[in-house]
């Protein structure tokens, strides 16, 4: 029976994985480890256990579950009662690639306190948003971001106003030709993204709309209508073979026009922060086969009379995308106006619209090589310490046991690393060689074995190295000994019984060098003083004509110097 059940589960997992989406990361947070399922939209969701090492799994009572097409996403949450910063490490990303990041939150009174907490969410080293949602529907937010490294961290930060939690986390790779404003310092947070002309059949379902598989990037196009609009559709597909990105055909097959065809068409929205910079994308496609006497053309202006510089003439079943000539800012109420020209006898139309907030992130993350090195060290030694997110930034959440240099303009670097008494096993990690700025390294009182690697002597700024209390063997590398003898490195290697060059040899060499140097210096000082006295003495004796006494005095001084040096 057990064998039959095991075979069934293996087959089920194979079937689910066979339908997995390339590059998609879909995480149901708080789900049991190794759990996996396929949702109603054919996306495979996994447990978050392999992406985070902290937190507590919690289940949502059936009475508190929301009504949504992705209901299973909200069955459970992961909460973080311990630590000020807890981070998901999405290590399956590619530096320089643009991604859609989506988070889901549903409190669901999982803790029985009936009090929704407030906390921060960071992406990398920059704060994305403050979570303080008390709505009756799940909280869903999306960001378009470019990966700065070959991993991405999403961190929940406790600000003292309640325990952070999360329901689900999704990451989707995009084509780099999409959303050109997005780069290493600028991202987009979705404000509106609507499929116009499609009825809103369920206003409370935040996941309702066109998404995967209709949209291969799994962007979420929610339906939207307005009493001042007249919707219309086509049964024919809409394409544009000349562009890499466009809204899905299913989205573009619906559109709106003004109820009174002689009127302008308006799209309105409001913001609560006048400092926000907004990026607007408008998508058009002609859905009616116009005859020779019919003509549709119109002008587009958004915000404070920022007008698109060309007249819009939608092509039949082909998508055209336009945006204002510059970002919109400084207003609490916005409107995009679509007004037909004097040559037009058909009203303006709009198929889909996207409004994003431009976020500028100037805080540089820790240098790539340092991050990759420290993550490899953590993996190599299977460290369970609460090392999550960026090692150095923000300063208030830098990793315990690290000290960083923040004076460099391009990126912080790691200056010191203290792993003393961490229970480290195995050889000294080769990735330490990539910490090029490190000055102090403490690996003492662990169970490290093997030889002391030569690369430690090649670290250009290393001035303190403690390897005491391990099981290292072989000889101390000559480049380390040279630094010790020059006085540029403080080296501790005692209590390593298998080292060929024990610590006493280094101490002995220092015992010989230091007294000799002290003797020479003291003698030189004495010589200077006596020389000055000799000069005075000689001058006086010359006046008296007694040169012989001076010669005798100088002979005694020379003999004393010779004996002192020996």
Residue pairs with C-beta under 8 A, 6 or more apart in sequence:
13 36
16 36
16 37
16 38
16 44
17 36
17 44
19 38
19 42
19 44
20 44
21 43
21 44
21 212
21 218
23 92
23 172
23 173
24 43
24 44
24 170
24 171
24 172
24 173
24 218
25 90
25 92
25 169
25 170
25 171
25 172
26 43
26 44
26 45
26 46
26 168
26 170
27 45
27 46
27 47
27 48
27 51
27 88
27 168
27 169
27 170
28 35
28 37
28 45
28 46
28 47
28 48
28 72
28 73
28 75
28 76
28 167
28 168
29 48
29 76
29 77
29 78
29 166
29 167
29 168
29 169
30 48
30 55
30 57
30 58
30 59
30 76
30 77
30 78
30 79
30 166
30 167
31 45
31 46
31 47
31 48
31 57
31 75
31 76
32 47
32 57
33 47
33 49
34 47
34 49
35 46
35 47
36 44
36 45
36 46
36 47
37 44
37 45
37 72
38 44
38 45
39 45
39 70
39 72
39 73
40 69
40 70
41 69
41 70
41 211
41 212
41 213
42 212
42 213
43 212
43 218
45 72
45 73
45 168
48 78
48 88
48 169
51 88
51 89
51 90
51 169
52 78
52 86
52 87
52 88
52 89
52 388
53 384
53 386
53 388
54 80
54 82
54 83
54 86
54 386
54 388
55 78
55 79
55 80
55 86
56 78
56 79
56 80
56 81
57 76
57 78
58 76
58 77
58 78
58 79
58 110
58 111
58 165
59 75
59 76
59 110
60 74
60 75
60 76
60 77
60 106
60 108
60 109
60 110
61 108
61 109
61 110
64 108
64 109
64 110
65 71
65 74
65 75
65 108
66 74
66 106
66 108
66 137
66 138
66 204
67 202
67 204
67 205
68 74
68 137
68 138
68 204
68 205
68 206
68 207
68 208
69 205
69 207
69 208
70 104
70 207
73 104
73 106
73 138
73 167
73 168
73 207
74 104
74 106
74 108
74 138
74 167
74 168
76 110
76 167
77 106
77 107
77 108
77 110
77 165
77 166
77 167
78 165
78 166
79 110
79 111
79 163
79 164
79 165
80 86
80 156
80 158
80 163
80 164
80 165
81 163
83 158
83 386
84 157
84 158
84 397
85 122
85 155
85 156
85 157
85 158
85 388
85 389
85 397
86 155
86 156
86 164
86 386
86 388
87 122
87 153
87 154
87 155
87 156
87 388
87 389
88 153
88 154
88 155
88 169
89 151
89 153
89 388
90 151
90 152
90 153
90 154
90 169
90 171
91 150
91 151
93 99
93 147
93 149
93 150
93 151
93 152
93 171
94 147
94 150
94 173
95 147
95 148
95 149
95 150
95 368
96 146
96 147
96 176
97 146
97 147
97 173
97 174
97 176
98 144
98 145
98 146
98 147
98 173
98 174
98 175
98 176
98 178
98 179
98 182
99 144
99 145
99 146
99 147
99 152
99 171
99 172
99 173
99 174
100 142
100 143
100 144
100 170
100 171
100 172
100 174
100 217
100 218
100 219
101 123
101 142
101 143
101 144
101 145
101 152
101 154
101 169
101 170
101 171
102 140
102 141
102 142
102 143
102 169
102 170
102 171
102 172
102 220
103 121
103 140
103 141
103 154
103 166
103 168
103 169
103 170
104 138
104 139
104 140
104 166
104 167
104 168
104 169
104 170
105 131
105 133
105 138
105 139
105 140
105 165
105 166
105 167
106 138
106 139
106 167
107 116
107 117
107 133
107 165
110 165
111 163
115 162
116 132
116 133
116 134
116 162
117 131
117 161
117 162
117 163
117 164
117 165
118 130
118 131
118 132
118 159
118 161
118 162
119 130
119 131
119 156
119 157
119 158
119 159
119 161
119 162
119 163
119 164
120 127
120 129
120 130
120 131
120 156
120 157
120 159
121 127
121 128
121 129
121 130
121 131
121 154
121 155
121 156
121 157
122 128
122 153
122 154
122 155
122 157
122 389
122 394
123 143
123 145
123 152
123 153
123 154
123 155
123 187
124 148
124 152
124 153
124 361
124 365
124 389
124 390
125 361
125 363
125 364
125 365
125 389
125 390
125 393
125 394
126 359
126 361
126 363
127 157
128 141
128 143
128 189
128 359
129 141
129 189
131 139
131 164
133 139
136 204
137 204
137 205
137 206
138 167
138 206
138 207
139 206
140 206
140 207
140 220
141 189
141 190
142 189
142 190
142 193
142 220
143 187
143 188
143 189
143 190
143 359
144 174
144 178
144 179
144 182
144 187
144 188
144 189
144 190
144 356
145 152
145 182
145 187
145 188
146 182
146 183
146 184
146 187
148 184
148 365
149 365
149 368
149 371
149 372
150 372
151 371
151 375
152 171
153 388
153 389
153 390
154 169
155 388
155 389
155 397
156 164
156 165
156 166
157 164
157 397
158 164
170 218
172 217
172 218
172 219
173 217
174 217
174 245
175 217
175 244
175 245
177 244
177 245
178 217
178 244
178 245
179 188
179 356
181 188
181 279
181 358
182 188
185 360
185 361
185 362
186 358
186 359
186 360
186 361
187 358
187 359
187 361
188 279
188 356
188 357
188 358
188 359
189 356
189 357
189 359
190 354
190 355
190 356
191 269
191 271
191 278
191 355
191 356
191 357
192 269
192 353
192 354
192 355
193 219
193 220
193 221
193 222
193 353
193 354
193 355
194 221
194 222
194 223
194 224
194 352
194 353
194 354
195 209
195 210
195 221
195 222
195 223
195 224
195 247
195 251
195 254
195 352
196 224
196 225
196 229
196 231
196 254
196 255
196 256
196 350
196 351
196 352
196 353
197 225
197 229
197 231
197 232
197 233
197 254
197 255
197 256
197 351
198 210
198 223
198 224
198 225
198 231
198 254
199 223
199 225
199 231
200 208
200 222
200 223
200 224
200 225
201 208
201 223
202 208
206 222
207 220
208 222
208 223
209 220
209 221
209 222
209 223
210 220
210 221
210 248
210 250
210 251
211 218
211 219
211 220
211 221
212 218
214 248
214 249
214 250
214 251
215 221
215 247
215 248
215 251
216 248
219 247
221 247
221 248
221 251
221 352
225 231
225 256
226 256
227 259
228 258
228 259
228 266
229 256
229 257
229 258
229 259
229 265
230 256
230 257
230 258
230 259
231 254
231 255
231 256
232 254
232 255
232 256
232 257
232 287
232 288
233 253
233 254
233 255
233 287
234 253
234 287
234 288
234 317
235 253
236 253
236 317
237 249
237 253
237 317
238 249
238 252
238 253
238 285
238 287
238 317
238 318
238 319
238 351
239 246
239 249
239 317
239 318
239 319
240 246
240 318
240 319
240 320
243 319
243 321
246 252
246 283
246 319
246 321
247 283
247 319
247 351
247 352
251 283
251 351
251 352
252 283
252 285
252 319
252 351
252 352
253 287
254 351
255 284
255 285
255 287
255 349
255 350
255 351
256 265
256 349
256 350
257 265
257 347
257 348
257 349
258 264
258 265
258 347
258 348
261 346
261 347
262 347
263 347
264 337
264 338
264 339
264 340
264 348
265 298
265 337
265 338
265 339
265 347
265 348
265 349
265 350
266 335
266 336
266 337
266 338
267 282
267 335
267 336
267 338
267 350
267 353
268 333
268 334
268 335
268 336
269 334
269 355
270 332
270 333
270 334
271 278
271 331
271 332
271 334
272 332
274 329
274 330
274 331
274 332
275 329
276 329
276 357
276 358
277 327
277 328
277 329
277 357
277 358
278 303
278 327
278 328
278 329
278 334
278 355
278 356
278 357
278 358
279 323
279 327
279 328
279 355
279 356
279 357
279 358
280 302
280 323
280 324
280 328
280 336
280 353
280 354
280 355
280 356
281 321
281 322
281 323
281 353
281 354
281 356
282 300
282 321
282 322
282 323
282 336
282 350
282 352
282 353
283 319
283 320
283 321
283 350
283 351
283 352
283 353
283 354
284 312
284 314
284 319
284 320
284 321
284 322
284 349
284 350
284 351
285 314
285 315
285 316
285 317
285 318
285 319
285 320
285 351
286 296
286 314
286 315
286 316
286 317
286 318
286 349
287 316
287 317
287 349
287 351
288 316
288 346
289 316
290 296
290 316
290 346
293 345
294 345
294 346
295 343
295 344
295 345
295 346
296 313
296 314
296 340
296 344
296 346
296 347
296 348
296 349
297 311
297 312
297 313
297 340
297 341
297 343
297 344
298 311
298 312
298 338
298 339
298 340
298 341
298 344
298 347
298 348
299 307
299 308
299 311
299 312
299 338
299 339
299 341
300 307
300 308
300 312
300 322
300 336
300 337
300 338
301 307
301 308
301 336
301 337
301 339
302 324
302 328
302 334
302 335
302 336
302 337
303 324
303 328
303 331
303 334
303 335
303 336
304 328
304 330
304 331
306 324
306 325
306 326
306 328
307 324
307 325
308 322
308 323
308 324
308 325
309 325
310 322
311 341
312 320
312 322
312 338
312 348
314 320
314 349
319 351
327 358
328 334
336 353
338 348
338 349
338 350
339 348
340 346
340 347
340 348
363 393
363 394
364 393
364 410
364 411
364 412
365 371
365 390
365 393
365 411
365 412
366 390
366 391
366 392
366 393
366 404
366 411
366 412
366 413
366 414
367 410
367 411
367 412
367 413
367 437
368 411
369 434
369 435
369 436
370 391
370 392
370 413
370 414
370 434
370 435
370 437
371 390
371 391
372 431
372 434
373 431
373 432
373 433
373 434
373 435
374 387
374 391
374 399
374 402
374 414
374 417
374 431
374 435
376 429
376 431
377 383
377 429
377 431
377 432
378 385
378 387
380 426
380 429
380 431
381 419
381 422
381 424
381 425
381 426
381 429
383 422
385 399
385 400
385 401
385 422
386 400
387 399
387 400
389 397
391 398
391 399
391 402
391 404
391 414
392 398
392 399
392 402
392 404
392 406
392 412
392 413
392 414
393 412
395 404
395 406
398 404
401 417
401 418
401 419
402 414
402 416
402 417
402 418
403 414
403 415
403 416
403 440
404 412
404 413
404 414
404 415
405 412
405 413
405 414
405 415
405 437
406 412
413 436
413 437
414 435
414 437
414 438
415 437
415 438
415 439
415 440
416 438
416 439
416 440
416 441
416 442
417 435
417 438
417 440
417 441
417 442
418 440
418 442
419 442
419 443
419 446
420 442
420 443
420 444
420 445
420 446
420 466
421 444
421 445
421 446
422 446
423 446
423 447
424 443
424 446
424 447
424 448
425 446
425 447
425 448
425 449
426 448
426 449
426 450
427 448
427 449
427 450
427 451
427 453
428 443
428 448
428 450
428 452
428 453
428 456
428 472
430 453
430 455
432 438
432 441
432 455
432 456
433 453
433 455
433 458
433 459
435 441
435 459
436 459
436 460
436 461
437 461
438 459
438 461
438 462
439 461
439 462
439 463
439 464
440 462
440 463
440 464
440 465
441 456
441 459
441 462
441 464
441 465
441 466
442 464
442 466
443 466
443 467
443 470
444 466
444 467
444 468
444 469
444 470
444 492
445 468
445 469
445 470
446 469
446 470
447 470
447 471
448 467
448 470
448 471
448 472
449 470
449 471
449 472
449 473
450 472
450 473
450 474
451 472
451 473
451 474
451 475
452 467
452 472
452 474
452 476
452 477
452 480
452 493
452 499
453 477
454 477
454 479
456 462
456 465
456 477
456 480
457 477
457 478
457 479
457 480
457 482
457 483
458 479
462 483
462 489
463 488
463 489
463 490
464 489
464 490
465 480
465 489
465 490
465 491
465 492
466 491
466 492
467 491
467 492
467 493
467 496
468 492
468 493
468 494
468 495
468 496
468 503
469 494
469 495
469 496
470 495
470 496
471 496
471 497
471 498
472 493
472 496
472 498
472 499
473 496
473 498
473 499
473 500
474 498
474 499
474 500
475 499
475 500
475 501
476 491
476 493
476 499
476 500
476 501
476 506
480 489
480 491
481 501
481 506
483 489
483 491
484 490
484 491
484 506
484 509
484 510
485 509
485 510
485 513
491 506
492 503
493 499
493 502
493 503
493 506
494 502
494 503
496 502
496 503
519 564
519 565
520 565
522 564
523 561
523 564
523 565
526 564
527 557
527 561
530 557
534 550
534 553
534 554
534 557
537 550
537 553
538 550
541 547
541 549
541 550
542 550
